[in-house]
Amino acid sequence: MGSAVHAEPLEDALLHVAENVRQSEERLLELASIPSISAQVSEHRSDFDKAAKWLQKRMAAIGLKGARIMETEGPHAVVYAEWLEAPDQPTVLIYGHYDVQPVDPLELWYTDPFKPVIHEGKFWGRGVDDDKGGLLTALEGMDAWFRTWGKLPVNVKVLLEGQEEVGSPDLPAFLEKHRELLAADYALSADGSQLSEEEPSIVIGLRGALGLQVTHQTLSDDVHSGLHGGSVANPLHTLADLVASFHHPNGTIAVDGFYDSVREVTAEDLADIAANPVDVEAELAAIGASGGFGEAGQSTTARTWLRPTLEAVGMFGGFTGDGIKTIVPAKASVKLACRLVPDQDPAAVLEALSAHVHRHSSPLANTTVTPLGWFAKPFVMERDTVVNRAAAKVLKKVMGRKPYFVRIGGTIPAAALIKSTLGIDITMFAFGLPTDHIHSPNERFPQAMYHKGIEAYVRILYEIGAINGNSAASARKEAAKSQTGRDEL
């Protein structure tokens, strides 16, 4: 049976991390310079291929075996590698994604989003946190083990997808097709965040997601607003009325059936909220909000952790360039995003929303509802798991205090998919911060958190191996006792 990893190799691996800071930073700058925008893959086909090949080459160079690019049913490939040479140790699946968000509006960036820089103690550029910085903390941590010990403390499989930012539409089929290849005992996600540089957290829940577009068309073509304005239905107006119908004045969602399956908030949930150290008022001020708003009777934290949402995230139609063009547009559209909570089903919510849209749309508008492929179930996990215990120990060591249990209002589709398809709970083990402006202009990632993340991955692989080794040693002792008892009989 396997045994615990001795501390000396751990210290050697950590020393390697400390002595190779510049090289690890250069690799992040290089990877983040590749515009692998999943929402615009047709425009960035060569860039997408370049990012995948960069990762394949890097994982092979580290020492992982079988590094390869694997096709999905769509245009976004998966990059996979493994190392399975630790007999009787568990296998850990490490998840991350190499696709990034679009950069619009470009004029709001301080620097070129794909010419990343280090400034004032932070990396700046698209993807430096989400999730190229995240996935590299895991790869750099493994690299330290290979460079100093020649092997890893546990078996590892690495799954890097290329479509997380568009909802991972092809990941369910990929996981199902490759269940045997991806089978593992535990899983870690290199996508996620901590509460702050001094306040670690273990995420026990993520919201699910649903995206759709609604279009109103009232005319065959744009028409002159002087000749026809006031005598025909304007789709921008009819669409505005529809969007206004989604919520009651007190912030609750007015769609019939939307809340039907929402899990009730528990006393344990409320205790987690009470323990959460985040200054909500300061957080609101930091994003320029005049105050909190949302579902009546819920705190700001409860609204983002535990309650579902329906947001208009983009609305367009007619003329939007400089100056004015005096028309009544033929059609207008709104993009809608829902964040869902246990036990909501995205398909049921889509049905309820579609019914509401058709019931509340103007009879003068030809209405279409188009799902956008952004479709994810909520994720929730138990607190007391092997990997959560290991993560708690590592986070306390690296960040200086015991972690908080939290939920995140965002969505990582792979979390629920890995749990439902592979039967593995996944521990979020990532080191971005809520202030990193992911998905927004001027994304950034503190150098300190990048290096803490690398150290943490060195340590957590050690801890998982040690836990397994200690368990194996205990099992051997129990087996020996049992055998002695049988011999005495």
C-alpha positions as CSV (number, residue, x, y, z in Angstrom):
1,M,0.0,0.0,0.0
2,G,1.0,3.6,-0.5
3,S,2.5,5.7,2.3
4,A,2.5,9.4,3.2
5,V,4.9,11.7,1.4
6,H,7.8,12.7,3.6
7,A,8.2,16.4,4.4
8,E,11.6,16.9,2.9
9,P,10.4,16.6,-0.7
10,L,7.7,19.1,0.1
11,E,10.3,21.6,1.3
12,D,12.3,21.0,-1.8
13,A,9.3,21.6,-4.0
14,L,8.4,24.8,-2.2
15,L,12.0,26.1,-2.5
16,H,11.8,25.5,-6.2
17,V,8.7,27.6,-6.4
18,A,10.4,30.5,-4.5
19,E,13.5,30.3,-6.8
20,N,11.5,30.3,-10.0
21,V,9.1,33.2,-9.5
22,R,10.2,35.1,-12.6
23,Q,9.8,32.1,-14.9
24,S,6.3,31.3,-13.7
25,E,5.3,34.9,-14.2
26,E,6.6,34.9,-17.7
27,R,4.6,31.8,-18.6
28,L,1.4,33.5,-17.4
29,L,2.1,36.6,-19.5
30,E,2.8,34.4,-22.5
31,L,-0.4,32.4,-22.2
32,A,-2.5,35.4,-21.4
33,S,-1.3,37.1,-24.6
34,I,-3.3,34.6,-26.7
35,P,-6.9,35.8,-27.4
36,S,-8.8,32.5,-26.9
37,I,-12.2,34.1,-26.8
38,S,-14.8,31.3,-26.8
39,A,-17.7,33.5,-27.7
40,Q,-15.8,34.6,-30.8
41,V,-14.1,31.3,-31.7
42,S,-14.8,31.7,-35.5
43,E,-12.9,35.0,-35.5
44,H,-10.1,33.6,-33.3
45,R,-9.8,30.0,-34.6
46,S,-6.0,30.2,-35.0
47,D,-5.7,31.8,-31.5
48,F,-7.8,29.1,-30.0
49,D,-5.6,26.4,-31.6
50,K,-2.5,28.2,-30.5
51,A,-3.6,28.3,-26.8
52,A,-4.5,24.6,-26.9
53,K,-1.1,23.7,-28.4
54,W,0.7,25.9,-25.9
55,L,-1.0,24.0,-23.0
56,Q,-0.4,20.6,-24.6
57,K,3.3,21.5,-25.0
58,R,3.6,22.9,-21.4
59,M,1.9,19.9,-19.8
60,A,4.3,17.5,-21.6
61,A,7.3,19.6,-20.6
62,I,6.2,19.5,-17.0
63,G,6.2,15.7,-17.0
64,L,2.6,14.8,-17.4
65,K,1.9,11.9,-19.8
66,G,-0.3,11.6,-22.9
67,A,-0.8,15.4,-23.3
68,R,-3.2,15.8,-26.1
69,I,-5.9,18.0,-27.7
70,M,-9.2,16.2,-27.7
71,E,-12.1,17.3,-30.0
72,T,-15.6,18.0,-28.7
73,E,-18.8,18.1,-30.6
74,G,-18.3,21.8,-31.1
75,P,-15.4,24.1,-32.0
76,H,-13.8,24.3,-28.6
77,A,-11.3,21.5,-27.9
78,V,-10.3,20.0,-24.5
79,V,-6.6,19.7,-23.5
80,Y,-5.9,16.6,-21.4
81,A,-2.9,15.1,-19.7
82,E,-2.3,12.6,-16.9
83,W,0.3,11.1,-14.6
84,L,-0.7,7.8,-13.0
85,E,2.5,6.4,-11.5
86,A,1.8,6.7,-7.8
87,P,0.7,3.1,-6.9
88,D,-2.1,2.8,-4.3
89,Q,-2.4,6.6,-4.1
90,P,-5.7,8.3,-5.1
91,T,-6.3,10.0,-8.4
92,V,-7.1,13.7,-8.5
93,L,-8.9,15.3,-11.4
94,I,-7.8,18.9,-11.9
95,Y,-10.2,21.1,-13.9
96,G,-9.6,24.5,-15.5
97,H,-10.4,26.4,-18.6
98,Y,-8.3,28.3,-21.2
99,D,-11.0,30.3,-22.9
100,V,-11.6,33.9,-21.9
101,Q,-14.4,36.5,-22.1
102,P,-14.7,39.1,-24.9
103,V,-12.9,42.4,-24.2
104,D,-15.6,44.9,-25.1
105,P,-15.7,47.8,-24.5
106,L,-12.1,48.1,-25.6
107,E,-11.9,51.8,-24.9
108,L,-12.2,51.3,-21.2
109,W,-9.1,49.2,-20.9
110,Y,-6.0,50.9,-19.4
111,T,-3.7,48.6,-21.5
112,D,-4.1,46.3,-24.5
113,P,-6.0,43.3,-23.0
114,F,-3.8,40.8,-25.0
115,K,-0.5,42.5,-24.2
116,P,-0.5,41.6,-20.5
117,V,1.8,43.5,-18.2
118,I,2.8,43.5,-14.5
119,H,2.1,46.8,-12.9
120,E,1.8,47.8,-9.2
121,G,2.0,44.3,-8.0
122,K,-0.7,42.9,-10.4
123,F,-0.9,41.2,-13.7
124,W,-3.2,43.1,-16.1
125,G,-4.9,41.6,-19.1
126,R,-7.7,39.4,-20.2
127,G,-7.5,36.0,-18.6
128,V,-4.7,36.7,-16.2
129,D,-7.1,35.6,-13.5
130,D,-10.0,33.8,-15.2
131,D,-8.7,31.3,-15.8
132,K,-5.3,31.2,-17.3
133,G,-3.8,32.4,-14.0
134,G,-5.9,29.9,-12.2
135,L,-4.9,26.9,-14.3
136,L,-1.3,27.8,-14.3
137,T,-1.2,27.8,-10.4
138,A,-2.0,24.1,-10.7
139,L,0.5,23.4,-13.5
140,E,3.3,25.3,-11.9
141,G,2.7,23.5,-8.6
142,M,3.0,20.1,-10.4
143,D,6.1,21.4,-12.2
144,A,7.8,22.0,-8.8
145,W,7.2,18.4,-7.7
146,F,8.5,17.0,-11.0
147,R,11.6,19.3,-11.0
148,T,12.6,18.3,-7.4
149,W,11.2,14.9,-6.7
150,G,10.7,13.5,-10.2
151,K,7.1,12.5,-9.5
152,L,3.9,13.6,-7.9
153,P,2.5,12.6,-4.4
154,V,-0.7,11.4,-6.0
155,N,-2.0,10.4,-9.4
156,V,-3.3,13.3,-11.5
157,K,-5.6,13.9,-14.5
158,V,-5.8,17.4,-15.9
159,L,-8.9,18.5,-17.9
160,L,-8.7,22.0,-19.5
161,E,-11.8,23.0,-21.4
162,G,-12.2,25.8,-24.0
163,Q,-15.8,26.8,-23.6
164,E,-16.5,27.6,-19.9
165,E,-17.2,31.2,-20.7
166,V,-20.1,30.3,-23.0
167,G,-21.6,27.8,-20.6
168,S,-19.7,24.5,-21.5
169,P,-22.4,23.3,-24.0
170,D,-20.3,20.4,-25.3
171,L,-18.9,19.3,-21.9
172,P,-21.8,17.0,-20.9
173,A,-21.3,14.8,-24.0
174,F,-17.5,14.9,-23.6
175,L,-17.7,13.8,-20.0
176,E,-20.1,11.0,-20.8
177,K,-18.0,9.8,-23.7
178,H,-14.8,9.8,-21.7
179,R,-16.1,8.7,-18.3
180,E,-13.5,5.9,-18.0
181,L,-10.6,8.2,-19.0
182,L,-11.7,10.8,-16.5
183,A,-12.5,8.5,-13.6
184,A,-10.9,9.8,-10.4
185,D,-11.3,9.7,-6.6
186,Y,-11.2,13.5,-6.0
187,A,-11.4,16.7,-8.0
188,L,-10.0,20.2,-7.7
189,S,-11.1,23.3,-9.7
190,A,-8.4,25.8,-10.6
191,D,-11.3,28.2,-11.5
192,G,-12.7,30.2,-8.6
193,S,-11.6,32.7,-6.0
194,Q,-10.8,33.6,-2.4
195,L,-12.6,36.3,-0.3
196,S,-9.5,38.5,-0.1
197,E,-5.7,38.2,0.2
198,E,-6.0,37.6,3.9
199,E,-9.3,35.7,4.1
200,P,-9.5,32.2,2.6
201,S,-12.6,30.4,1.7
202,I,-14.0,27.0,0.7
203,V,-16.8,27.2,-1.8
204,I,-19.6,24.8,-1.1
205,G,-22.1,26.1,-3.6
206,L,-22.3,27.7,-7.0
207,R,-25.4,29.0,-8.8
208,G,-26.5,27.5,-12.1
209,A,-27.2,29.5,-15.2
210,L,-29.5,30.0,-18.1
211,G,-29.1,32.4,-21.1
212,L,-31.7,33.3,-23.7
213,Q,-32.5,36.1,-26.2
214,V,-35.9,37.5,-26.9
215,T,-36.6,39.4,-30.1
216,H,-39.6,41.6,-31.0
217,Q,-40.1,42.4,-34.7
218,T,-42.9,44.7,-35.6
219,L,-42.0,45.8,-39.1
220,S,-40.4,44.2,-42.2
221,D,-37.8,47.0,-42.4
222,D,-36.7,50.1,-40.5
223,V,-38.9,53.1,-41.4
224,H,-38.8,56.9,-41.4
225,S,-39.7,58.1,-37.9
226,G,-41.4,61.2,-39.3
227,L,-43.5,59.4,-41.8
228,H,-44.4,56.5,-39.6
229,G,-43.5,57.3,-36.0
230,G,-46.5,57.3,-33.7
231,S,-48.5,55.2,-36.1
232,V,-46.7,51.8,-35.8
233,A,-45.5,49.7,-32.9
234,N,-41.8,50.4,-32.0
235,P,-40.1,47.2,-31.0
236,L,-37.8,49.0,-28.6
237,H,-40.9,50.2,-26.7
238,T,-42.7,46.8,-26.7
239,L,-39.5,45.1,-25.6
240,A,-39.0,47.7,-22.8
241,D,-42.6,46.9,-21.6
242,L,-41.8,43.2,-21.6
243,V,-38.5,43.6,-19.6
244,A,-40.4,45.7,-17.1
245,S,-42.8,42.9,-16.6
246,F,-40.1,40.5,-15.3
247,H,-39.9,42.0,-11.8
248,H,-42.3,43.4,-9.2
249,P,-41.4,46.8,-7.8
250,N,-40.0,45.2,-4.7
251,G,-37.4,43.3,-6.7
252,T,-39.0,39.9,-6.7
253,I,-39.3,38.0,-10.0
254,A,-42.8,38.1,-11.5
255,V,-42.5,35.0,-13.7
256,D,-45.1,32.4,-12.7
257,G,-43.3,29.2,-11.5
258,F,-39.9,30.8,-11.3
259,Y,-39.5,30.1,-7.5
260,D,-41.3,26.8,-7.5
261,S,-38.3,24.6,-6.8
262,V,-36.1,27.0,-4.9
263,R,-34.6,25.3,-1.8
264,E,-35.4,27.1,1.4
265,V,-32.6,29.0,3.2
266,T,-31.5,27.0,6.2
267,A,-30.1,28.0,9.6
268,E,-26.7,26.7,8.6
269,D,-26.9,29.0,5.5
270,L,-27.7,32.0,7.7
271,A,-24.8,31.1,10.0
272,D,-22.4,31.1,7.0
273,I,-23.8,34.5,5.9
274,A,-23.4,35.9,9.5
275,A,-19.8,34.6,9.6
276,N,-18.9,36.0,6.2
277,P,-16.3,38.8,6.8
278,V,-16.9,40.7,3.6
279,D,-17.9,44.4,4.1
280,V,-21.0,44.4,1.9
281,E,-21.4,48.2,1.9
282,A,-17.7,48.7,1.0
283,E,-18.1,46.1,-1.8
284,L,-21.1,47.9,-3.2
285,A,-19.3,51.3,-3.0
286,A,-16.2,49.7,-4.8
287,I,-18.4,48.9,-7.9
288,G,-20.0,52.3,-7.8
289,A,-23.4,51.2,-6.6
290,S,-25.5,53.7,-4.6
291,G,-26.9,50.8,-2.5
292,G,-28.1,47.3,-2.6
293,F,-31.2,46.2,-4.5
294,G,-33.0,42.9,-5.1
295,E,-35.5,40.4,-3.8
296,A,-37.4,41.8,-0.9
297,G,-36.7,40.3,2.5
298,Q,-33.2,39.1,1.6
299,S,-29.8,40.4,2.5
300,T,-27.3,41.4,-0.2
301,T,-25.3,38.3,0.6
302,A,-28.3,36.0,0.5
303,R,-29.3,37.4,-2.8
304,T,-26.0,36.5,-4.4
305,W,-25.4,33.2,-2.6
306,L,-28.8,31.6,-2.2
307,R,-31.5,33.3,-4.4
308,P,-32.1,33.1,-8.1
309,T,-31.9,36.1,-10.5
310,L,-33.2,37.3,-13.8
311,E,-31.1,40.0,-15.5
312,A,-31.2,41.9,-18.8
313,V,-27.6,41.8,-19.8
314,G,-27.8,43.5,-23.1
315,M,-30.6,45.3,-25.1
316,F,-30.2,46.5,-28.7
317,G,-32.1,47.7,-31.7
318,G,-32.3,50.6,-34.1
319,F,-29.4,53.1,-34.5
320,T,-26.7,53.1,-31.8
321,G,-23.9,55.0,-33.5
322,D,-22.8,58.6,-32.9
323,G,-25.3,61.2,-33.7
324,I,-28.9,60.3,-34.6
325,K,-30.7,58.4,-37.3
326,T,-34.4,59.1,-37.3
327,I,-36.0,55.7,-37.8
328,V,-38.5,53.4,-36.1
329,P,-36.5,50.1,-36.0
330,A,-38.0,46.9,-37.4
331,K,-36.8,44.8,-34.5
332,A,-35.1,44.8,-31.1
333,S,-33.6,42.2,-28.9
334,V,-32.7,41.6,-25.3
335,K,-30.3,39.1,-23.9
336,L,-31.4,37.6,-20.5
337,A,-29.3,35.7,-18.0
338,C,-30.6,33.8,-15.0
339,R,-28.6,32.5,-12.1
340,L,-30.2,29.5,-10.5
341,V,-30.1,27.9,-7.1
342,P,-30.7,24.4,-5.8
343,D,-33.1,22.7,-6.8
344,Q,-34.0,24.7,-9.9
345,D,-33.9,23.0,-13.3
346,P,-32.7,25.2,-16.1
347,A,-35.1,23.5,-18.6
348,A,-38.1,24.2,-16.3
349,V,-37.1,27.8,-15.8
350,L,-36.7,28.2,-19.6
351,E,-40.2,26.9,-20.1
352,A,-41.6,29.3,-17.4
353,L,-39.8,32.2,-18.9
354,S,-40.9,31.4,-22.5
355,A,-44.5,31.3,-21.3
356,H,-44.2,34.6,-19.6
357,V,-42.6,36.2,-22.6
358,H,-45.3,35.1,-25.0
359,R,-48.0,36.0,-22.5
360,H,-46.7,39.5,-21.9
361,S,-45.5,40.5,-25.3
362,S,-47.4,43.0,-27.5
363,P,-49.8,41.3,-30.0
364,L,-48.2,43.7,-32.6
365,A,-44.8,42.0,-32.2
366,N,-43.6,38.8,-33.7
367,T,-41.8,37.3,-30.7
368,T,-39.0,34.7,-30.8
369,V,-37.2,33.1,-27.8
370,T,-33.8,31.7,-28.5
371,P,-31.8,29.7,-25.9
372,L,-28.1,30.8,-26.1
373,G,-26.4,27.6,-25.0
374,W,-25.6,28.9,-21.6
375,F,-27.2,26.2,-19.5
376,A,-25.9,24.9,-16.2
377,K,-27.3,23.3,-13.1
378,P,-26.6,24.6,-9.6
379,F,-23.8,22.9,-7.6
380,V,-23.7,22.2,-3.9
381,M,-21.5,20.0,-1.9
382,E,-20.9,18.7,1.7
383,R,-18.5,20.6,3.9
384,D,-16.7,17.7,5.4
385,T,-14.9,15.9,2.6
386,V,-11.4,14.6,2.3
387,V,-10.3,17.3,-0.1
388,N,-12.1,20.1,1.8
389,R,-10.2,19.0,4.9
390,A,-6.9,19.1,3.0
391,A,-7.8,22.4,1.4
392,A,-8.6,23.9,4.8
393,K,-5.3,22.8,6.2
394,V,-3.4,24.2,3.2
395,L,-5.3,27.5,3.1
396,K,-4.6,28.1,6.8
397,K,-0.9,27.5,6.2
398,V,-0.7,29.6,3.0
399,M,-3.1,32.5,3.9
400,G,-2.7,32.6,7.7
401,R,-6.2,31.7,9.0
402,K,-8.9,29.1,8.9
403,P,-11.1,29.4,5.8
404,Y,-14.7,30.4,5.7
405,F,-17.4,28.3,4.1
406,V,-19.0,30.4,1.3
407,R,-21.2,30.2,-1.7
408,I,-20.5,32.0,-5.0
409,G,-23.1,33.7,-7.0
410,G,-21.3,32.9,-10.2
411,T,-21.4,29.7,-12.2
412,I,-18.8,27.0,-13.2
413,P,-20.9,24.6,-15.3
414,A,-18.2,21.8,-14.9
415,A,-18.8,21.6,-11.2
416,A,-22.3,20.2,-11.4
417,L,-21.4,18.2,-14.5
418,I,-18.4,16.5,-13.0
419,K,-20.5,15.6,-9.9
420,S,-23.5,14.2,-11.9
421,T,-21.5,12.5,-14.6
422,L,-18.3,11.3,-12.8
423,G,-19.8,11.1,-9.3
424,I,-17.1,13.3,-7.8
425,D,-17.5,16.4,-5.6
426,I,-15.1,19.1,-6.8
427,T,-13.4,21.4,-4.4
428,M,-12.9,25.0,-5.7
429,F,-9.2,25.7,-5.2
430,A,-8.4,28.9,-6.9
431,F,-6.8,32.2,-5.9
432,G,-8.4,35.1,-7.8
433,L,-10.1,37.8,-5.9
434,P,-13.6,39.5,-6.2
435,T,-11.8,42.7,-7.0
436,D,-10.0,41.3,-10.1
437,H,-12.6,42.6,-12.6
438,I,-13.0,39.3,-14.3
439,H,-15.4,39.5,-17.3
440,S,-14.8,43.3,-17.2
441,P,-12.3,45.8,-18.7
442,N,-9.0,45.9,-16.8
443,E,-8.9,42.3,-15.5
444,R,-6.1,41.9,-13.0
445,F,-4.6,39.3,-10.7
446,P,-2.3,40.1,-7.8
447,Q,1.2,38.6,-8.1
448,A,1.0,37.6,-4.5
449,M,-2.1,35.5,-5.1
450,Y,-0.6,33.8,-8.1
451,H,2.4,32.7,-6.1
452,K,0.2,31.7,-3.1
453,G,-1.8,29.6,-5.5
454,I,1.3,27.8,-6.8
455,E,2.5,27.1,-3.3
456,A,-1.0,25.9,-2.3
457,Y,-1.1,23.4,-5.2
458,V,2.3,22.0,-4.1
459,R,0.9,21.6,-0.6
460,I,-2.5,20.2,-1.5
461,L,-1.2,17.4,-3.6
462,Y,1.1,16.6,-0.7
463,E,-1.8,16.7,1.8
464,I,-4.1,14.5,-0.2
465,G,-1.3,12.0,-0.6
466,A,-0.5,12.2,3.2
467,I,-4.2,11.7,4.1
468,N,-4.4,8.7,1.8
469,G,-1.1,7.3,3.2
470,N,-2.2,7.7,6.8
471,S,-5.5,6.1,6.0
472,A,-3.6,3.2,4.3
473,A,-1.3,2.8,7.3
474,S,-4.3,2.7,9.6
475,A,-5.9,0.1,7.4
476,R,-2.8,-2.0,7.4
477,K,-2.7,-1.9,11.3
478,E,-6.3,-2.9,11.5
479,A,-5.7,-5.8,9.0
480,A,-2.7,-6.9,11.1
481,K,-4.7,-6.9,14.3
482,S,-7.5,-8.8,12.6
483,Q,-5.0,-11.4,11.3
484,T,-3.4,-11.7,14.8
485,G,-6.8,-12.4,16.3
486,R,-7.6,-15.1,13.7
487,D,-4.2,-16.7,14.3
488,E,-4.9,-16.8,18.1
489,L,-8.2,-18.5,17.4
